[in-house]
Amino acid sequence: MKTNKWNRLNNGGLNFTQLGLGAAPLGNLGSAITNQQAHDTLAAGWDAGMRYFDTAPQYGLGNSERRVGQFLQTKNRDDFILATKVGRLLKLCPTDQRLGIGKWFDVPSRREHYDYTYDGVMRSVEFSLERTGLDRFDILFAHDLDEWTHGSIEARDHYIDEFMKGGYYALLSLRDQGVIKAFGAGLNEWQACKILAERGDMDLFLLAGRYTLLEQEPIDKLFPLCEDRGIGIVLGGAFNSGILATGAVEGAWYNYDPAPPHVMDRVKQIEEVCTNHNVRLIDAALQFPLAHPLVQTLIPGTKSSSEASSVIDLLNAPIPADFWNELKELGLLRKDVPVPGGE
């Protein structure tokens, strides 16, 4: 698998494989899996060439970090990149009050407490090290400093202020000491990324769902700022929560909810172009965002060894240039976005 060298700070940098493994599903997202199934998924990703692993305390309320750590303990520490997130501390609680009932299954009884302060971030890192059993992380992302998570722009801005006055300096110190290679934020909204890039010295953004075959808004304001400052993009949500993998079928999901009619209609139009060129929608959705030079790696979430192995087939599927050209001509893809194989 191809790699991208990121070295914004001239500190040795990081070698990102084109595809990484997003470990949210390994926290029992949607349904429970066994420890062995999680191990087999991680092993399949490793065998496929993935060397970037992304987890978080929230994913399975500690389950994902524990499982990822158990697997990576068997590998040479210099052979992979590991990222986790800060901003949520997990608190013991009664079973009926735990976070994510109906979303996370067979997980510890924990609730989340948002804490983006200096001490909160340092405690979060310490707890994550204990759960993984590893000695260090390469990247730390401030998690979910966005409107979608916190419910309003006012609440988002409150937590961004808390982070910039506290947790930001914790991450800056860890980076300057060489404890981590890079830090930034993992978000579902490009607007919050832009605010953070303007207010601090960020290295990387993990942006989920906002630069896809359906959406390219970051091209206008966020990506030029990132390019100017050398900020790299780790991309999640390439399938927009499912619809770009399943197509516009009944019950298709977009942005963690049932897809609205206008999204269904647009995907149907893209599918017609796919049919014209004998291209699978899922192949195009995976390959498209990787063409942008800011994107260092893409992390599809995988929940089984077969999914982890098959993602390589998506990466290598042939797609003719005429396919991308027709999408642009029909206004289904912005004319100014790079596409695989050329502009």
C-alpha positions, 0 to 999 in steps of 0.5 A: 500500500502506498504511503504519504510522508507528513513532516510539517514540523521537521521532527521526523514526521509520520508515514501514513498508509493510504488507508488506515483502520477506524476502530469505532466499530470495534467498540461494539457499535451497532452490535456486539462482537467478540474479542477474537472477532476484533483481533481478526479484524485488526489482523486483516487490516494489518495484513492488507497493509494498514499501519494507521489505527484510530481509536477513542475513549468514547468508542465502546466506552473503552472497549475499542482502545483496549482491543486495539492496544491488545493487538498492537502490543504484538507489533513493533512500536515503530511500525505503526501510527496510533491516534486516540482522542481527548476531551471525554472522560469516562465516569462509572455510572449505573447500568441504566444511565450509561452512554449510548444505550442502543448504540454501543452494545456489551460495554462497561457502564460509563457515562461521558464527561466533557473536559477540554481543560489542561488537567482533563486532557492530561488525565484522558491521555493517562487513562488511554495509555492504561487501556491500550497498555502501550507507552505512547500515542503518535497523534492526539485529537481533541474530540468533537468540538463541534455544533453537532455534538454539543447541540448549539454554536454557543455550546461549541464555542464554549468548549472551543474556548475551554480547549484553547485556554487549557487542553491546547497547551497540554497538547502543545507541551506534549508535542514540544517535548516529543511525547507525541508527533502531532495533535489536532482535532477530530470533528464532524464539521469543517467550520470548527476545524477552520476556527481551530486552525485560525486560533492555534498551531494545529497539525492535523484534522480528522474530518469525518463525512465532510469531504466525500463524493457528496460533499466538498464544501471544505474546498472553499475555506478550510482546505486553502487555510490548511494548505497554507499552514501545512495542516494535513487531513485524516479523512473519515466518513467517506461513505457518509454513514452508509449511503455511498456504500449501499446506494440510495436504497430504502433505509439508507443512512446519511450523517448517522440518520436516515437519508433525506429525500434530497440526498437520496435523489443526488445519490441516485443521479451519481449511481446512474453515472456509475452504471454508464461507466460500469463503476461501483459507487462504493469504489468511487466513494473510497477513491475520490477523497484520496486524490486530494493532496491534503488527505494523508490517509482515509479510515473506513470503519471495519467490523470484520476481517472480511471488510478489512480485507475487501477494502483493498479491492475498493482502493484498486478498482479501475475507474475511467477518467470519463466517469469523473468528467461526467460527474463534473459536467452534470454538476454532481461533482465540483469542477475544481476538485482533484480526482483520481488519475488527474484533475 
